Structures are given as structure tokens and as C-alpha cells.
């Protein structure tokens, strides 16, 4: 009793004869069978693609030739450079109005079709539904398939898909794949970029290690929430003082540490007198109890400042 589509006939000024009605019913029955058959094939293809991508990004295949053969059967080339993209949205919020899993799966299929139509304009791709995410393979073998081009694809996906969603769509861009074992690494880097981006209030809906640059090396190995808590705890007294007194002790400390504890250089950089900088540094030590001659402590403070910058806590200085 499932509705697969509509069949319309138009006849002007005369009624349909009994024979015409019988023919129309026969045509409708034939098309219903054809549509059901096509949909079944599409469902099987989606399942094959889903299993293939899951095995590819997890490294769960018997040998290299077997996974290559599966890719060829699906008419997709994994032997040339690719990137793995991961798209996520708040499924609990999105699916709150859906009655059952069939409706949710139908919506996911529509999203995948929309995503495929967007990526096809720039590069061959394959999109499948994963657990609480959509995984997208995008070929990046042409000179014009730069990181910026892949980022543009992600932007277009968000632009086209967002009207279908009740919540924001976020996309993580994985590292470039040149070998089969790179697909797992690319997928994990896309996932980690999304995780890190959750804690960075300055980041947009597209996230990648390329944009995090060198800081991704330590962000990727540590818990972002713990990093933020550590940095906040270390600098909390100064943050509170600046907020309460509209002061610039954090800015002064950052510049002082950036210039390797050079008082004269800090004064010149901030367009202040040397005595003014010395007063601020004494104030910092008094409020925090920190000894700014302790090089290890200064390193920890500088790291904490970098972490808060990455998390969008305040404007980044010195580039």
C-alpha cells in the first residue's frame, strides 16, 4: 500500500471509455512494478556502496585487489587521489518529527542524492549514509582539485542541503589520499577536525586540519575539552581582572611572552613606556602569584594563550 508516484492522463471535452480506463489501469500497474524494481535496485546499490565505503575507511578488506575490484564494480576509482569528507547534523533534532526509521532512511537518501548532485559538478564522488553521519569520497586527482576547490564543494553542499534541514550541517574535510591505507587516516582526520571545531567558537561549518595548521598536531592527540579547561584555569585570574577593570593584562602578557620576555620590545610594540610595562608585569605577578622569570611557567602560559586563541576566546595578536 505504498505510494510510488502519480500517473496523469488528459482528455479534453470527452469522457474516458471503459476500455481506456482498463488500459490506464494496466499502464499504472506496469509502471508501479517498474518503479518498485528500480527502487529495489537503487536500495541494493546504496547498501553495496555503504558496505564498500565502511570497509575502505576502516581498512576492513582481505587484500588490496579485492577492495579495488569492489570499487570498479561500483564504477569508482580509489587508485587516484581522493579526500574523505564527513557531514554531520543533529539527527535527534532533525528526526524528531519523523514517525519511523523508514521515513528517516528516506530522508537520508534524499540528502545523499542532493549531495551527489552538488559534487558531480566539480569532481566524481560517492556519498553514503554512516552512523550519525554522511561519508563522502571526492576525487582530487586534477590540478584544479586543490584544497580550496574541495572546500568550495563543501560550501556548496551546505548551501544546497541546509534548506532541507532543521539544524546546522557541519563538514569535516579529511587529508588527501594517495594510497589505499590513507583512506582510514583521511576519515579519522575529518572526524577529529569536526570534534576540535566544536570547541572553537570562531570556526565555521567547514573544518579541516589544514585550517588548524600546526596546532592540529597537538590538538589531534589531546582532548579539546581538557585543553580548554587547562588554559582557562591557568589564565582565569587575568581574564577576570581584565573583564572587571577593562584592562589589558592578557594582551600585555601575550606580547611579553611573544617577544621572549623583552620588556623594552614589549613597550615599543604596545606603544607604552618601559615603566608602564614593568608596572603591568608586576600586577600580573601579584594577581596570579606567578614568577615570570620561571621559563617553564612562561612556556605553559604561552601555550595556554595559544589554546584560548584557537578556541576563539579573544583576538589573535602577532598574526
Secondary structure, 3 states (H helix, E strand, C coil): CCCCCCCCCCCCCCCCCHHHHHHHHHHHHHHHHHHHHHHHHHHHHHHHHHHHHHHHHHCCCCCHHHHHHHHHHCCCCCCCCEEEEEEECCHHHHHHHCCCHHHHHHHHHHHHHHHHHHHCCCCCEEEEEECCEEEEEEECCCCCCCHHHHHHHHHHHHHHHHHHCCCCCEEEEEEEECCCCHHHHHHHHHHHHHHHHHCCCCCCCEEEHHHHHHHHHHHCCCCHHHHHHHHHHHHHHHHHHHHHHCCCHHHHHHHHHHCCCCHHHHHHHCCCCHHHHHHHHHHHHHHHCCCCCCHHHHHHHHHHHHHHHHCCCCCCCCC
